[in-house]
Amino acid sequence: MADGREPAAMGFSFHYSESEDRIALHAPTEDDETVVWLTRRMTAGLLVALATLLARSNPNALRAPEHAAEILGFEHQNALVVASGGQGLRLQASSLPRTLPARLVEHIELTALTNGRGRIALRAGDSRLSLELPRENLHLLYDQVIGLAKHAHWNLELGEPWAASPATADSEPRITH
């Protein structure tokens, strides 16, 4: 973009490619469509960073850090139940557009915004992409990405997400390849 900001995605979907053994993020923006690829390592980093961002931006978890895992676990389950209408979320098969160039994600930065939303900024070569999501959707994103990683049999061994994410208001999470 001319003003130096990342283009904001208008929607997005994740896809697992068995032939690439990577997760693709397909995100149409105002200007065009972008596909960026997440390796196992970047996916693991994204999941840890999402859990950290959610922990560090939950006021109840910050007030009671000894109960942060339970507070965040309840929040996560509630987000999934509300989103699914109590039916449970399932991964659905889909395909990527074939004509788009695919770029490998090299850097991810997550930021908690003051309006209760979170921003995920991704850099893949010269491409920049930004996803701004409500807190509930950050939980859904976590759930969907971990579901794809399990589908891919990646065995990321992340442990319990909220236990590994201390509820302290330190710096924002970043992942660099």
C-alpha positions as CSV (number, residue, x, y, z in Angstrom):
1,M,0.0,0.0,0.0
2,A,1.1,3.5,-0.6
3,D,0.8,4.6,3.0
4,G,3.1,1.8,4.3
5,R,0.4,-0.1,6.1
6,E,-0.3,-3.8,5.5
7,P,-3.4,-4.4,3.4
8,A,-6.2,-5.5,5.6
9,A,-7.8,-8.8,4.7
10,M,-11.5,-8.7,4.1
11,G,-11.9,-12.4,5.0
12,F,-9.6,-15.3,5.1
13,S,-9.4,-19.1,5.0
14,F,-6.8,-21.7,5.9
15,H,-6.0,-24.7,3.8
16,Y,-3.6,-27.6,4.3
17,S,-1.6,-28.8,1.3
18,E,-0.4,-32.3,1.7
19,S,1.9,-31.9,-1.3
20,E,3.6,-28.8,0.3
21,D,3.1,-30.1,3.9
22,R,2.2,-26.5,4.8
23,I,-0.8,-24.5,5.8
24,A,-1.9,-21.8,3.4
25,L,-3.6,-18.6,4.4
26,H,-5.8,-17.3,1.6
27,A,-6.8,-13.7,2.2
28,P,-8.6,-11.4,-0.3
29,T,-7.8,-7.7,0.3
30,E,-9.1,-4.5,-1.3
31,D,-6.4,-4.7,-4.0
32,D,-6.0,-8.4,-4.7
33,E,-5.8,-11.8,-3.2
34,T,-2.9,-13.2,-1.3
35,V,-1.8,-16.7,-0.4
36,V,0.9,-17.1,2.2
37,W,2.3,-20.4,3.5
38,L,2.9,-21.3,7.1
39,T,5.6,-24.0,7.9
40,R,5.3,-26.2,10.9
41,R,7.6,-24.0,12.8
42,M,5.7,-20.8,12.0
43,T,2.4,-22.5,12.7
44,A,3.7,-23.6,16.2
45,G,4.9,-20.1,16.8
46,L,1.6,-18.6,15.7
47,L,-0.3,-20.8,18.1
48,V,1.9,-20.0,21.0
49,A,1.8,-16.3,20.1
50,L,-2.0,-16.4,19.8
51,A,-2.3,-18.0,23.3
52,T,0.1,-15.5,24.7
53,L,-1.8,-12.5,23.2
54,L,-5.1,-13.8,24.5
55,A,-3.6,-14.3,28.0
56,R,-1.9,-10.9,28.1
57,S,-5.0,-9.1,27.0
58,N,-7.6,-10.7,29.2
59,P,-8.2,-8.3,32.2
60,N,-9.6,-11.1,34.4
61,A,-6.6,-13.3,33.8
62,L,-4.3,-10.3,34.5
63,R,-6.1,-9.6,37.8
64,A,-5.9,-13.3,38.9
65,P,-2.9,-14.8,37.3
66,E,-3.1,-17.9,39.5
67,H,-6.5,-18.7,37.8
68,A,-5.5,-17.5,34.3
69,A,-5.5,-21.0,32.7
70,E,-9.1,-21.6,33.9
71,I,-10.3,-18.1,32.9
72,L,-8.8,-18.4,29.4
73,G,-10.0,-22.0,29.0
74,F,-13.6,-20.9,29.8
75,E,-13.3,-18.0,27.5
76,H,-12.0,-20.2,24.7
77,Q,-14.7,-22.8,25.1
78,N,-17.4,-20.1,25.2
79,A,-16.1,-18.5,22.0
80,L,-16.3,-22.0,20.3
81,V,-19.8,-22.7,21.6
82,V,-21.1,-19.3,20.6
83,A,-19.6,-19.5,17.1
84,S,-21.0,-22.9,16.5
85,G,-24.4,-22.4,18.0
86,G,-23.6,-25.3,20.3
87,Q,-23.0,-27.7,17.3
88,G,-19.2,-27.9,17.4
89,L,-17.0,-26.6,14.7
90,R,-15.6,-28.9,12.0
91,L,-12.9,-28.4,9.4
92,Q,-14.3,-28.3,5.9
93,A,-12.5,-29.3,2.7
94,S,-11.7,-26.5,0.3
95,S,-9.3,-25.6,-2.4
96,L,-6.9,-22.8,-3.1
97,P,-7.1,-20.6,-6.2
98,R,-4.5,-22.0,-8.5
99,T,-3.4,-18.7,-10.2
100,L,-2.1,-16.9,-7.2
101,P,1.6,-16.8,-6.3
102,A,2.3,-18.4,-2.9
103,R,4.8,-16.9,-0.5
104,L,6.4,-18.3,2.6
105,V,5.6,-16.4,5.9
106,E,8.8,-15.1,7.4
107,H,7.5,-12.9,10.2
108,I,4.3,-12.7,12.3
109,E,3.5,-9.9,14.8
110,L,0.5,-10.0,17.0
111,T,-0.9,-6.9,18.7
112,A,-3.7,-6.5,21.3
113,L,-5.7,-3.4,20.3
114,T,-7.5,-1.2,22.8
115,N,-10.9,-2.0,21.3
116,G,-10.8,-5.6,22.4
117,R,-9.6,-6.8,19.0
118,G,-6.3,-8.3,18.0
119,R,-4.1,-7.7,14.9
120,I,-2.0,-10.3,13.2
121,A,0.5,-8.9,10.8
122,L,2.2,-11.3,8.5
123,R,5.2,-10.7,6.2
124,A,6.1,-13.0,3.3
125,G,8.8,-11.5,1.2
126,D,7.5,-8.2,-0.2
127,S,3.9,-9.1,0.7
128,R,2.4,-7.8,3.9
129,L,-1.0,-8.8,5.2
130,S,-3.0,-7.8,8.3
131,L,-5.9,-9.5,10.0
132,E,-7.8,-7.6,12.6
133,L,-10.1,-9.8,14.6
134,P,-12.4,-9.6,17.6
135,R,-11.2,-11.6,20.6
136,E,-13.7,-14.4,20.0
137,N,-12.4,-14.8,16.5
138,L,-8.8,-15.1,17.8
139,H,-10.0,-18.1,19.8
140,L,-11.6,-19.5,16.6
141,L,-8.5,-18.9,14.6
142,Y,-6.5,-20.8,17.3
143,D,-8.9,-23.7,17.2
144,Q,-8.9,-23.9,13.4
145,V,-5.1,-23.7,13.0
146,I,-4.5,-26.3,15.6
147,G,-7.2,-28.5,13.9
148,L,-5.3,-28.2,10.6
149,A,-2.0,-29.0,12.3
150,K,-3.6,-32.1,13.9
151,H,-5.1,-33.1,10.5
152,A,-1.6,-32.8,9.0
153,H,-0.2,-35.1,11.8
154,W,2.3,-32.5,12.8
155,N,2.4,-33.4,16.5
156,L,3.4,-29.9,17.5
157,E,3.5,-30.8,21.2
158,L,2.4,-27.4,22.4
159,G,0.9,-28.6,25.7
160,E,-1.9,-26.7,27.3
161,P,-2.1,-23.3,25.5
162,W,-3.1,-21.2,28.5
163,A,-0.7,-22.8,31.0
164,A,2.2,-21.9,28.7
165,S,1.0,-18.3,28.3
166,P,1.6,-16.3,31.4
167,A,-0.9,-13.5,31.9
168,T,1.6,-10.6,32.1
169,A,1.4,-7.5,30.1
170,D,4.9,-7.7,28.6
171,S,5.9,-7.1,25.0
172,E,3.7,-8.2,22.1
173,P,4.4,-11.7,20.7
174,R,6.5,-12.0,17.5
175,I,7.6,-14.9,15.4
176,T,10.4,-14.7,12.8
177,H,11.5,-17.5,10.5
